């Protein structure tokens, strides 16, 4: 079995749903998760490696890898350095075949079910949307971010704005254009659209699927949807909530259900009535919230294509 480590960093204040993320880490015991933070973590299990570092210490760890002055004015900028984590955190990753990075606003399912050894033998990079990405741990792959030419890593790392360098318009576009035979771009995950009040993934769901909810079932994540008057059940690598507001209406447990605005107690028998009750009507998004998100996304879009005009 290939050894995998996933690196995340977090400074500031944990979101209210962080312990649901921790629960999904615990249920992936064959994968190690390194969390670099200065915050108190109130859970402990063998595959969660909490490394206490201040934000300034984390900046210095990145700076030590470059012969130019980097710009990291706030924690939101640090994800731009994710493609360089194989070098920045090399001392922690020496024993692993693959390293990766991940968001925290998601719930993992059974990662090994999707990242099989067969897939890991074939590809050097797996997934490129920024929520969860793996790289083969060798010097050539770890330095591949330096080959991106639009924008270059030096440009990104010397400007304080966030360029989403870990996503498609940064490193993943380079891999798509130049190393596509070694880049797994499947989409076995659900990235729910945060402009829509209901759960609706941006890919992989038929147009006639509706009233979607998710279920965490002892380490697996399932999407339940209504299709052709029946309940459809699909296993997912993870569900990514992005900036969605979620209420906590249940305790963290081995089983729980996720509806469009909340974590709720586990629903064992999902029926059409269940989906129609929870798939949309409970959402409490405001028009102002969506306006803020829309403005942010438009700015991010143009920054991808015309970064020089924004600094």
N, C-alpha and C positions, 0 to 999 in steps of 0.2 A: 504494500500500500504506500502510495506517495505521501510524503509528509508535507502538510500545508500549514502555513501561518498567515493569519490575517491581521493587519495592523490598522488601528484606528487611533485618532487623537481627539481629545475633547477638553476644552477649557471654557470657563464661564459658569453656566448653571445647567445641570442636566434637565432635559425635558421631562414632563410629568410621566411619560410612558416608557422611560428608559429601562425599567426593570422587566418589561415584557421582552425587550431586546435581549437583556441578559438571560432570561429564561430560554430563549431560542438558541443562545450560545451554549448554555449548559447541555442542551439536547443534541449538540453536535460534538460529542466527546473526543472524536478522533482528529479534530482540527483545533489548533491552538490560536487563541485570540489575544493579541497584545494591545492593551489600552494604555496609552500615554496620557496622563491627566494629573491635575493637582487637586482633584475633587475626591471626596470620600466615597468609596464604593462599598455598599452594605451587603454584598453577597460575595461568596467565595466558592470556587470549584476548580478542579485541577487544570482545565484547559483555558481558564481566564487568567491571563498574566497581566496584572495591574502594575504599571511602571510609573512611579511618582516622578513627574517632571513639571516644572513651572513652564509657562508659555515662553518666557525668555530663554530657558534652557533648551526648549525644543527649537527655537529659532537658531540658537547657536549650533545645535546638532546639524541643522541644514547648512548653515553658513560654513561649517568646517569642510564641506565638500566642494566649495566653489572659490575661485580666485578673484571674484568680483563681489561687490557689496549687494546683498539681496535686500528686498523690501518686503517686510511682513508687518504691516501696521496693525493688523487685527487677526483674530483667530480664523475668521471667515476666509482669509487669504491662504491659509496653510494647505488646504486641499489641492492647490495648484502644484504642490510639491509631491503629491502622491506618486506620480510616475517615477520619482527618484527615491522612493522609500527603500528600494533594494540596496541602494548605496548609503542613504542616510542612516538606516537602522541595520546595517550589515552585521554588526556584532551580535545582534539578537537573532539573526536569520540564518546563521551559518549552517545549521543542521537540517534545514528544510529544502525540499525539492522545489516547492512553489511558495511564493509569498504573494500577498494581495492586500487590497485596501477595501474599505467598506463605509457606507453611511450608517448612521444609527437610527434613522427614522424608518425602520423596517422591522419585519419579523422574519427570521430565517425558517425555512423548512428543512428537509433532510438534504443537506448540501452534498453528501457523498452519493446520494441517489442520482444526482445530476452530473456532478464532477467525477465521473468514473475514471479508473486507471487507464482505460482504453482512450478516453478523451485526453487525459493528461499526457499520455505517450505521444499523441498526434500533434498537439498544439503547444505553442510557447506563450500565447496570451489567450485568456478566456474571458469573454464579455468586455464591452467597452463603453457602457453607458455611465459609468462612474459610481453606481450604487454598490456594486461588488465586482471586482476585477482581480484576476490571478495572472501572475507572470512566472515563467520558469526562472529559477534562481541560478543564473550564471552571469558572468561579467558582460557578455555581449548583449543579452536581453536587458539586464539591469541598466545599461547605458543607452538603450535605444531611444529614450526620450530626447537625447542630444541630437538626433538626426532629423527631428521635426523642423521644417523650415518656414512654417507659416501658421502661427508665430513661432519664433525660435525660443528655446528654453531660456536663453539669456534675457531676451526681451521680457518674457513673462515674469522671470524671477527678479528683475530689477524695477518692475512697476508694481505699485501697491494695489491696483485693482485686481479683482478676481477674473481670470480668463477661462475658467473651467477646462484647464489644460489636461485634466485626467479624462475628459469626455471626448465625444466624437470630433469636435472641431479643434482638438489638440492632438494628443498622441494617438487616439484611436483612428483618426482619419489617415495618419501616416501608415499605420498597420494595415488598414483596409486597402490602401493604394499600393503598398510596397511589399507586404508580407501576408497577404490574405490567406495563403495556403497554410500558414502557421497561426492563424487568428480565428478562434471560434467565436462566431457572432450570433449564435442561437439566442433565442429570447424565451427561456423556460420560466421567466419570472413575470410578476404582474407589477407594472409601474402605473399606479392609478392616476388618472388625469385630475389635477387639482383645480381645474376650472369648472368641473361638473360636481354638483352637490351629491350625486349618487356615486358609488364606486364604478369606475369604468376604466379598465386598463387601456393604454395607448396602442396595444398590439395584441395579437393572438386570441382575440375574442370575436366571435361571429357577430355581425350587426344585429342579429335577432336574439342575442343573449341579453337578458335584462335582470333587474332586481338581484344584483350580485352582493353576496356577503362572503366573508372568509372565516375559516376555522383553523385554530391551532390544535392539533391532536397528538400530544405526546411526542413532539419533535417533527411532525409533518404539517405542512400548510396546504389547505385545500380551498379552492374557489368553488362556491356553490352559485349557480345561476339558473334562471328560468329560460328554457329553450323549447320551443314547439310544445308548450303546455306541460313540460316535464322538468324535473330537477336534474341538472347536469353537474357532476362532481369532477374537478380537475386538480391534480396535484401540482403545486408550484414550488420553484426553488426558494422564492421569498415573495412577500408583498411589500411594496415600497409606498409609503404614504406621502412622501415629499413634505409639503408645508400644511398638510391637512390637520385641522384641529380635532383632537380626539378626547372625549371625556373618559374617565376611568370609573366604570360602573360595576367593576368586579375586581377581585384580588388576582394577583399573578399566580398562575397555577399551571399544571401540566396540560390542561385543556381549557380553552376559552374561545369565544367567538368575537369577530370584529365586524361591526356594522358601520355605515358611512360616517358616523360621528362619534363612535364609542367602542370601547372594549366592554363586553357584557359576559355574564356567565355562559358557559358552554351549552349550546343547543345540540343535543345528541341526535335527534331525529329532525332533519331539515326537510320541510315540506314546501309545497307551493305557497301555502298560507304563511309560512315563516318568511319566505323570500318577499312576498308582497307586503308583509307587515314591516319588515326592517330594511328593505332594499332602497328606500328613498325618503319616506315620510318623516323620519326622525331628524333629518339634517337641519342645521341651524346656521348655515352660512349667511353672511350679510353681503349686500351689494358692494359695500365699501371694501370688504376683504378681498373680493374678486378683482376689484379695480386696482388694488395694491399689487396683487400677484400679476395682473396683466401688464402693468407698467414695468415691473421688475423683469418679466420674461422678455418684453420687447427690448429693453436696455441690454440684457444679456445676449440676445440674438445679434444685435448690431455690433456688440463688442467682439463677438466671434469673428465677424467678417472685416470690421474696420477698427481694430484695436488702437491704431495710431491716432484716430480722431477723438478718442475718449480720454487722453491724458495730456 
